[in-house]
Amino acid sequence: MNIFRTVQNFFHQHHLTTKSAREFLSYLGPGILVTVGFIDPGNWAANMAAGAEYGYTLLWMVTLSTIMLIALQHNAAHLGIATGDCLSEAATKHLPCWVSRSILLSAVLASAATAMAELLGGAIALNMLFNIPLAVGAVIMAAVCIYLLWSNSYNKLEKIIVAFVSLIGLSFLAELAFVKVDWAASAAGWVLPAMPTGSLVVVTSVLGAVVMPHNLFLHSEVIQSRQWNLEDEAVIEKQLHYEFLDTLVSMGIGWAINSAMIIIAAVVFFQQGTPVDDLQQAVDMLRPILGNSAAVLFAVALLLSGVASTTTAGMAAGTIFAGMMGEPYDIKDCHSKVGVIISFVVALLLIFFLNDPFKGLVYSQMALSLQLPWTIGLQLYLTSSRKVMGKFANSTRHKLFLGLIGLFVAVLNVLLLYDMLQ
C-alpha cells in the first residue's frame, strides 16, 4: 500500500482551505477512539521495559508497528465504510460457522487480555495516587468503565476519549521537558532495526501493544457511527479519503506518545543501568530524579490511559460478540452487553490470580501478538473479496503489502514460540 501516494492524492483532491479543514475536523474521531488502544497501560509496560533494558535501540519497532497499524486500520475502516458491516459481522456472513466462530472467540479472549492490562494499569495508578489495593482498584475501574459504556453514545464517548488522549499526550510532553534526550540516538533508533540478545519478548510485546487485534474490529465498527450513505459511491469515495487522514493523524499521535515513553525510560533508567520490572518502581525512581511533579504526572496519565483504553476494549469485545450474532454493536442490546461483561469478568479473574502485575502487563501484550496473525488473515481475506467489497476490494498491491505485514507478524511469533521452548 503506497501510503505516501494516498496522502498526496488526498491533498490533491481536497485543497487545504479553511472549508476543507473544517470538513475534515467533522470526521475526526473514530481514529482517535482507536488510538487510545495503543497508548494503554500494556503499552506503558512494554515501552518502559524496552527503554529501560535497551535504551533507544527498539524505537524502530514503534515506527514499524505504527506503519503496519496505519495500513491495517485503514483497511479495516474501508471494510466498514464499503459494506456497512464490521469485521465480526462480515466474518459471520461470509465464512463457514466453525471458521468464523474459532477466530472470533480467540478475538474475544484477546479483548479480555487487553481489558486485563487496561484495568490493571488503572488499578496501579489508583494505588500510586491513593494507596488503593490493586484488586479493589481493578473493580473500581471496571465499574467506572461499564458506567461510561452504558451511559454514553459514540459521539459522547469520542469527546471523552479525545480529551483523555490530549491529557496523556500533554503529560508525556511535560515529562520530556524534564529530561535530557540524545535526539541523534533517538533518530537512529527510529529508523535502524536492531534485535539485541534477549529482546524478542520485549519486541513482540511492543508489536502486540501497538498493533492490537481488538482495535481492528473496533475501527471497522465505529467508522460507521457517522452513518454515511452507503448507496452513493461518490460519498463513499469521499469518506475513504477523510478516513485515511483521520487514521494517519491519530496513529501519528500514538506513535509520538509511545516513542516518548521509550525515550523517557531510556534516559531515566537505561542510562542509570537500572532495569524496570514494576510501574510503581518506575514512579519511585522518577520522583528523586525528575521531582515529585513528574511522578504525579506519570500516575495521572496512567489512570487516564487505563480508563480510556478499558472503555474501548469493552466496546471491541461487545462489537465482536454482537457480530457473531450477525448484529452491529449497540450497548442497549443484550449481545453487545454480554460481550462487554465477558471481557471485564475474564480480565478481573486474571488480575485476581496475578502474582506479578508488571509481567502480567507485558505478557498480555505478547498474547495479543500471538492472536494477531489470525485477525490479519481474516481481514485480508474479507477485504480482498469482490463478493464482500465489490469495487472497493483490495488491489494486488494492497494484498501484497498487507500479506507481507501478516507474514512478518507470523514469523515473529514463530521465533517467539521457539525462543520460549528453548
N, C-alpha and C positions, 0 to 999 in steps of 0.2 A: 504494500500500500504506500503510494507516494504521498506522504503526509504534507511535504512542502508544496507539492503541486496543488493539493486540495486547499491549503491555506491561500496560495496565490490565486486560485480560481475564485475563492470566496471574496477576497478583496477586489478582484476584478469585477465581479458581478454585483457586489454591494459596496459602493464607494463609501469612504469614511466621512459621511456627512453627519451632521447632528441628528438628522431624522433617522438614518440607518443605525446610529449608535443607540438612540432611544429604543428603536425597534429590537435591536439585539438584547438590550437590557431587559426587555419584557419577556424574553425567552430564557434568560439566565436563571438557573435554579436547580434543575434536575442534576446537572453535573456537580454542583456544589454539594447537593444531598448525597451523592455517591462518594465525593472526595473525602468526606469525613470518615468513611470506612477505612481509608488507608492512612489516616493520621490518628488511629485509635491506640489504646494502651498497649496492644500487642506490638504495634509498630514501635512504640516507645522502647519496649524491652529489647526488640530485635536491633533497633538503631543504637541504643545505649551499649549493647553487647558488641556491636560492630565497631563503634567508635572507640570504646574503652580497650578492646583487645587488639584492634588492627589499625587504629588511627584513621587517617584519611583514605586508606587503601581501598576500602569497599564502597566508596561513594559511587563508583561506576555502576554498581548493582542497582542503586536508586535511579540513576539515569536510564539504564537499560530497561528496568522494570517499568518505569513511567512511560517510555516509548511504547513498550508492549501493551501497557494498560490503555493508553490513548487509542491504539488500534483496536483492541478488544472491546472497550466500552463504546467506541464509535460504532463498531459493527453490531453490538447488542442493541444499541439505541435504534439503528437502522431497522432491525427486525421489528421493534415495537411500533415505529412510525409507519413502516410499509405494510404491516399486516394487521395492526391493531391487537396483536397478541403479545404477551410477554414470553420469555424463553421457556418457562414452565408450561404455559398453555400450548405453545407451538409443539413442544416435545410430546405432550399428551395427545394432541391431534394427529401428528404425523409419524409417530413411531409406534412399533408394537408395544403393548402394555408392559410386558416384562422388562423391556429395554428402558423405556421412559421411567418407569417406577424405580428401577435399580439406581439409575443416575440421579433422579430427583430426590430419592431418600438419602443418598450419600450427600447431596447438596444441603438438605435439611440438617443433617449431622454437622456439616461444615459450618452452617449458620449457627448451630449451637456452640461449636468450638469458638467461633467468633464472639458470640454473646458472652461466653465464659471469660474470654480475655477482656472484653469491654467492662463487664460487671466487676471483675477482679481489679482492673485498673482504677475504676471509680472508687471501689472499696479501699484500695491502698491510699488513694488521695484523701478520702474521709478520715482514714487512720492518721495520716500525716497532719491534717488540719485540726481534727477534733478528737483524736485518740479513740475512735470508734473501732471495735473489733472487726476483723475482716469479714467474718460470716454475717454479722449484723449489717455492716456496710453494704455487702452484696445484696442482701434482701431489700434494704432501703433503695438502692439503685434500681433494682428490678421493679419495685413498686412505683417509683417516680417515672420510669420509662414506660411502664404499662399505662399510667395515667396520661402521659403525653400522647401515646398512640391512640388511646381510647377517646380522647377529647379534642383531637386536632385534625383538621383537614390537611391535604397535601400543601396547600398554599401557606397555611399557618405553620406547618412543620418546616417548610422550606425557609421561612423567615427566621425561625428559631435556630435551625442548623447553620444558616449563613451567619447569624450573629455569633454562634459558638465558634465557628471556623475562624472568623475575623479576630475574636479574642485570643484564640490559640495562636494564630499567626503573629499577632502583636506581642504576645508573651515571649515567643521564641526570638523575635527580632530584638526585644528588650534584653533577652539573655545574651544574644550575640554581642550586644554593646558592652557587656561586662568582660568579655574575654578577648585575648589577642590571637587572632586567627592567622595561620600561614596560608594566605589565599593562593599562592603559587602551588603549594602542595595540594590544596583543595581542588584547584583547576585540573591538575594532573590526575587526581583521584577520580574525578567525574568522568574522564574520557579514556583512561588507560586501564583495561581489565587486568586484574591480578587475583590469584587464588592462593593466599598464604596457607601454609600447612595447618591443618586442623580447622579451617574456616568454613568447611562445607555446610555444617549445620547452621551456622550464622547466615551464610549466603542464601540457603533455601528458606530460612526464616524471613529474611528481608524480602525475598521474592514473594513468599506467601503473605507477607504483611502488606505488600503494595498491590499485587495482582490477586485479588480475593474473589473466589468463585461466587459468593453470595451477591457481590456488587454487580456482576454481570446480569444476574436475574433481576436485581432491583432496578438497574438502569433501564432495562427493556420494559419495565412496568411503569416507572414514574415518568418516563418521557411521554407517556400517553395522557398524563394529567392535564396537559394543555388542551386536550380534546380537539386535536387538529382534524381537518376534513380529509378522511381517507379516500373519498370519492374523486378528489381533484388532484391529478398528478402534478400540476404546477404548484399547488400548495405543498404537496409532499416534498418536491424538489427544494423548495424554498426552506422548509423546516429542516431538511437534511443538512443544508449549509449552516443554518444557525445552530443546529445541534452540535455540529463539529466544533465550531468556535467555542460554544459553551463547554464542551468536553475539554478542548485544548487549554482554555483559560483555567478551568477548575483543576485539571490534573497538574498544570504548571504550578498552581498554588500548593498543591500537595507535595510536589517534587521539592519545592523550596523549603517547606516545613520539615520534611523528612531529612533533607540534606542538613538543615540547621541542627537537628537532633544529633546526627552523627558528628558534625563538626564540634559541637559543644562537648560531647563525650570525648572526642579525640583530644581537644585542648585541655580539658579539666582532668581526665582520668588517664588517657594513654600516655600523655607527656609526664604524668606523675608516676607512671609504672604501676598503676593500681587497677586491677580488673574490677568490674561491677557485676555483682550477682544478685542485687536486690535494689528495687527502686527507692526504698527508704534509705538504703545506704548511699544512693546517689544524692539524695537531698541532704543527708547529714554531711556529706563531703562538700557539696556545693556551698553550704552555709558558711564555713570558715574561709573558703577560697573566694567566693563571689559575694558574700554578705547575705544577711537574712532575707533581703528583698528577693534575691534570686531563688531561694528555696521556696518562698511563698508563691512566687510566680509559677514555679515548676509544679507545685501541688495544685494550684488553682487551674492551670491549663490542663493538667492530667484529669481533674474532676470534670471539666467541661468536655474534654475529649471523650471520657467514659460515658457521660450522659448522652451526648450526640450520637456516638457510634453504637451504643447499645440500642438506641431507638431505631437506627437504620438497620441494624442486624435483625431486630424483631420484625421490621417491615419486610425484609428479604425473606425470612422464614415464612411469614404469612403469605407472601407472594408465591413462593414455591409450593406450599401446601395447597393453597387455593387453586393454583394452576394444575395440580394433579387431579383436581375435581373438575377441570375444564372451566374454571371461573377466574375472573380478574380479582385483584386484591381489593377488598372492601372491609375495613375494620368492623363494620356493623354486621358483616356476615360471619356465621359460626366457623366456617372453614379457615378464613383468614385469622380469626381469633385463636383457633386451635393451633395453627402453625406458630403464632407468636408465643403462646403458652408452652408448647413443646420445647422450643428453643431455650426459653428462660428457665424452665424446670430442669432440663438436662444440664444447662450451664451451672445452675446453683448446686445441683448434686455433685458435679465435678469439682466445684470450688470447695465444698464441704470436705472432700476427701483429698485435697491437695496438701502435700507436705511442704513443697517449695513453690510459693506463688510466682517468683520470678521465672523459674524454669517452666512453670505451667504456661506463662505468657509466651515464652519463646517457642515451646513445643506445640502450642496451639497454632501458631503461625506456620510451623513446619507441617502440621496436619492439613492446613489449607492448601499448601503447596502440593501435597500428595493427591488431593482431590481435584486440583485444578485441571490436569490434562483431560479428565473426563468431561468437565464442563466446556472446555475449549473445543474438544472434539464434537460435542453435541451442538454447540453454537455454529461451528464451521459447517457441519452437515446441513443444518437448517437454513443458514443464510446463503448457502451455495446452491440451494434447490430452487429451480424456477417454479416448481409446483407450489412452494411455500412463499417465495418472494416476488414471483413474476419478473418484470423487467428490472427490479432492484436487486436481483441475485448478485452475489459476488462475481467480479470479473476474474479472469485467470490470474492476473497479477495479485489481486486481493487474496485469492485462495492460496497462492504460493506464499505470500507474506504471513498470513495467519497460520498456515501449515508449519512454517518454519518456527513460529512462536510456540506452537503446540509441541513440536519436536524438541525444541530447546528445553522446555519445561519437563517433558517426559525423560529426556536424557539426564537432566539434573536430578530428578527423583530416583532414577535407577542408580546413579552414583551415590546418592544419599543412602538408599537401602543397602547397597554394597558396603558402604563405609560403616553403617550401623551393625552389619552382620560380622564384621571383622573382629 
